[in-house]
């Protein structure tokens, strides 16, 4: 599987705009490696972009997304991609003020039962799996669930 992705690859896979991707780099939200003036995104970077796109699509503000990313890094001491890329199912739940990251179905049900207002639940692990599946398969339109603002697309092969 490919380990470094250009900005064009990331844009093609996630549907994010090139300017948005550049701005996220400038703001320190997702900071790729550099090769001269080119940005090179790792699989972890790509995964973070995909998860952030999913959160934005679900109505999170960019400020709220930053809080989620910082929360995950603080709680787990790892990057977002490392946290949700393992074998457990990670579900992010929020009522707008509190954040919960759960792996246990029982805990998720308890949170939902005891919530005093509507909760938004997102399976972060599904987004990570979808990105990886599209990259592995190399098939155009292979992502069946619309997890991003636009479906994941096949990355063009570098010549």
N, C-alpha and C positions, 0 to 999 in steps of 0.2 A: 504494500500500500504506500502511496505517496506520502512523504513526510514534510515537505515544504510546499506552500501554496502562495501564488502571487495574489496581488489585490484583485486582479481580473478573475482568478479562480474563485476567490471568496465571494465576490459579487455574483458570479454565475451560479454558485452553489446555494447561496442564501437569499438572494434577491435584494440585498441591501444596496444602496447607491454608493458609487465610488466616493462621493463627497462625504457621506455619512461615515463611511469606513475611515477616511482620512481624519475626520473630526474626532472620532473615537480614539484614534491614535494620539492626536494632539492633546486630548483631554485626559489621557492615561487610562481609558476604560479598557481597551484591548491594545496592547503595545507589542507589535511584531518585531522580529529581528530585522536588521538592515543588511543589504548588500549594495553598497554605494547609496544611490537614491531610491532603490527598490525596496519595498516592504515585503518581507517573507514571513508568512504566517505558518506556525506549526499546527499540528493536528489539535493541540490544546487550544490554540488561539481560534482556530476555525470552530471548534466546539463551543467556545465561549460566545463567539459571534452568533452562532445558531441559537443558543439558549437565550441570549439577549434579544434577538429578533423575535423569538417566541413570546417572551415576556412583554415586549412592546406591542406585539400583535394582540395580546390578551388585555391590553389597556394600561399596562404599567407605564408610568412616566420614566424618563431616563434617570431622574433623581432617585426614584424608587428602585430602579434596576441597580444603580450603584450601591444602594443600601443592601440589596440582596447579595450582590457579589462580595461586598465587604463582610457581611454577616457570615457567608459560607467560608470565606478565607479565615476569619477570626475563629469560628467554631471548629474548623477542621485543620487549619494551618496549611491548607493546600489550595491550589487553583481550582476554580469551578469545574473545569474539565476533569481533573483528577478526582474530585469528590463524587461527581455523578457518573463517571465513566466506569465504575466498578460493576460488581455483580448484583448489588442491591438495587431495588427500585426506590428512587428518591422522589418524593412528592413535596412540592412547595405549596403551602397553604397560607392564605392571608385574608384578614378581614379589613384590610386597609390601614390598620395601625400595628398589628402584631404579625410577625413572621414565624412560621413553623416549617421545619424541614424534617419530614418523617419517612421512615422506611417500613414501619409496622402498620399493617392494615388496621389492627385494633386501635392504635393510637390515632390514626386518621379518623376512624369512626367516632372515637371519643371526642376529638376536637370538634368535629362537625355536629355531634349531638349536643355539646355544651356551648356552642357558639350562640351569641346573643344577636348576631347579625349575619347576613349572607357571607359565605366564605368562597374564595376563588381557589381552586386546586389545579395544579399543573404538574404533570409527570415530567420532570426534567430528564430523567433517564431515557424516555422515549425519543426526545429530541436528539440526544446524543447518538442513540442507536440509528436513527434515521439518517443523520449526516454520514455516519460510518458506512451504512449499507449502500448509500448512493455512491460513495467513493469506491467501495469495493466492487460493486456491480458494474459501474461504468455505463449503465443503461440510462438512456434519456427518459425522464419522467418516471423513474422507478419508485419514487417516493409516492405512495398512494395517499397517505393522509396529509392534508395541507397544514403542516406544522409552522411554516413560515408565512410571511405576508404573500409570498409567491412560492409555489412548490419548488423543492430542490431540483436542480437541473444537473445534467451531466457536465462535468468539467471538460473543457477542451484540452486535448493532449498537446503538450509542449513539443515543438518541433526542434 
